[in-house]
Amino acid sequence: MASILSLYSAAFARRPMATQSATSAIIFGTGDIIAQQLVDRKGLKNHDYTRTARFLFYGACLFGPVLTKWHQFINRRHFDSPLRAVIYKVTLDQFVAAPFITVPMFFGSMSIMEGRPHEAIPRIRNSYVSTLTRGWCLFIPAQIVNFAFVPISMRILFFSTVALCWNTYLSFFNARQKQLQEQAENSP
């Protein structure tokens, strides 16, 4: 295990954007597979591979790069004490990035990638509060640990590992929101 973490750390040092984008793609794709196979119990025959591809793309091309730049921004800030640094970083991450970047970006981009851009705003509106408040329950404690104890080169990996459960939830919740919108459109 130590050699895998060393390889990851070396890859991060050489190419942080590529490493973190690949990590995000794997975690988002895996979260969707878990949602479809273990939560929805679709089986391989009924697996929605296009949906998984959307999650892979989102992780690699949207979330990974945005999160990389966000963490670079947060990590450039210096404070008098480690405690102040953790409080500041968690506050910025959870009360700036989550409500104004990551939650709207997820639901908006998924609607667009599903070929339903007109659903982006309603899906964000319908999912925003519950997603944000549930996310805080998981990510505030996780980010406290992350910013207090995890080396910078491992923060995205730590965050992504925690996020695997969250991404499974997001995949499941996004699919349910899409179904509800389709039912509403098809109702007389």
N, C-alpha and C positions, 0 to 999 in steps of 0.2 A: 504494500500500500504506500509506503514511504517513497518508493521509486516512482510510482504514478503521480504522486503529489509533487515530487521534484521535477518530473517531466512537465507537468502542468505549469508549475512556477516558471520554469525556463521558457516555455512557450509564451506565457504571459509577459515575461520580461522582453522577449524579442518582438512579439506582435500582440499587444493587448487587445486591440479591436477585433482581430480575427479570432483570437482565443475566446474572448468573451462572447462574441457573436455565435461561434460554433457551440459553445456551452449552452447558450440560451436556446438555440435551435434544438439541440438534443433534449433539453429539459421540457420545452414547450411541446415538441412532438411526442415525447414519452408521456407527458400529462394527458394529451389527447387520446393516445392509444389506451392508457389506463381507463380514462373516462368511457371510451367506447366498449372496451372489452370486459372490464371488471365492474363498472357501474351500470352501464346500459346493457351489458351482456349481448352484444351484437353478434359475436362470432366473426371469424375471418371472412366468411362468405358475404356478410352484410356490412363489413367494415367500410366506412366512408374514407377512402384513401385521399380524396380531394380535401376533405376537412383536415386530415393529418398534415397534408402538404401545406395548407394555409397556416397551420400552427408552426410548422418548421420554418416557413418563410417569415412569418411574423417574428419569431425568435431570432433568426439570423439577420434579417434585413431591417427590422424596425426596433424591437425591444433591445437586442444586444448592442447595437451602436448607440442608441439613446442612453441606455443604462451605463455604458462605458464612459461616455462624455459627462454624464451626470456625476458619476463617482469620481472622475478626474477633477471636476469642479469642486465637489465636496472635500476631497482629500487635499486640495491646495490650501484650504483654510487652516490656520494655526491658532491655538488657544493657550491661555495661561495654564490650564490644567487639563488632564485627560478627561475628567468628569464633564467639564464644560464642552469639550470637543464632542463627546458622545451625545450629550443633550442637544447641542446645536445640529449635529449631523442627522440624528434621528428626527428631530423636529422638521428640518428642511426636507428630508426624504419622505416623511409620512404626511406632512401638512402642506407641502408645495408640490413635490413630484407626483405623489399618488393622486391627489385630487385634480391637478391641473394638467398632468402629462399622461401618466401610465393608464389610469382607468379610462379616460375618454379615448386615448389612442387605441387601446385594445378593442373596445366595442365599436368604435368608428371604423377602424381598419378592417375588422372582421366583416362588418356589413358591406363595405366596399368590395372586399375580396370575394364575398359570396355573390357579388353581382347585384346587390340591393343597396346602392348608395342612399336611396331615399329613406331607408330604415335607420341610417346611422344616428341621427339626432334622437328619434324616438327610442332607439335601443339604449343609447347612452342615458337618456332621461329615465327610462324604466329600470335600469340596472345600477345607476350611479350610487345612490345612497346605500343600498344593501351591500354592494360590492365593496365600497369604500370602508364601511364600518366593520364588515367581516374581515376585510384585509388588515385593518388596524389591530384586530385581536391576535392575528398571527404575526404580522410584520413589525409591530412596535417592539415586542419582546425579542424577536429574532434580530432586528437591527441593533438593538442595545448590545446583544452578545457580539454581533458582527463588528460593530465599530469599536467596541471595548477590547475584544480579545483576538480577533482574527487578523492576520497579517494582510496588508493591502492586496498582495498578489493572489490571495485566496478568497477575497470578499465576494466576488461574483460567483465563484464556485460554491461557497457557503450559502449565499443568498439563493442561488439556483437550486441547490439541494433542498432547502426549506420550501422553495417555490414549487417543487414538483407536486406536492399535495395541493397547493393553491392552483396550479395550472390545470390539474385534473378537475378541480371545482369549477374554474373558469370555463373550461371546455364544456362541461356538463351544463352549466348555467347559461352559457351563450347559446347552446343548442336548444335549450328550453325556451329562451327568449325568442329565438328565431321561429320556433313552432308556434308560440303564442301569437306572434305578429302575423304569421301566415293564416292561422285560424281566424284572427280578427278581420283580416282582409277578405277571407272567403265566407264570412258570415253575412247573412242577408240584412 
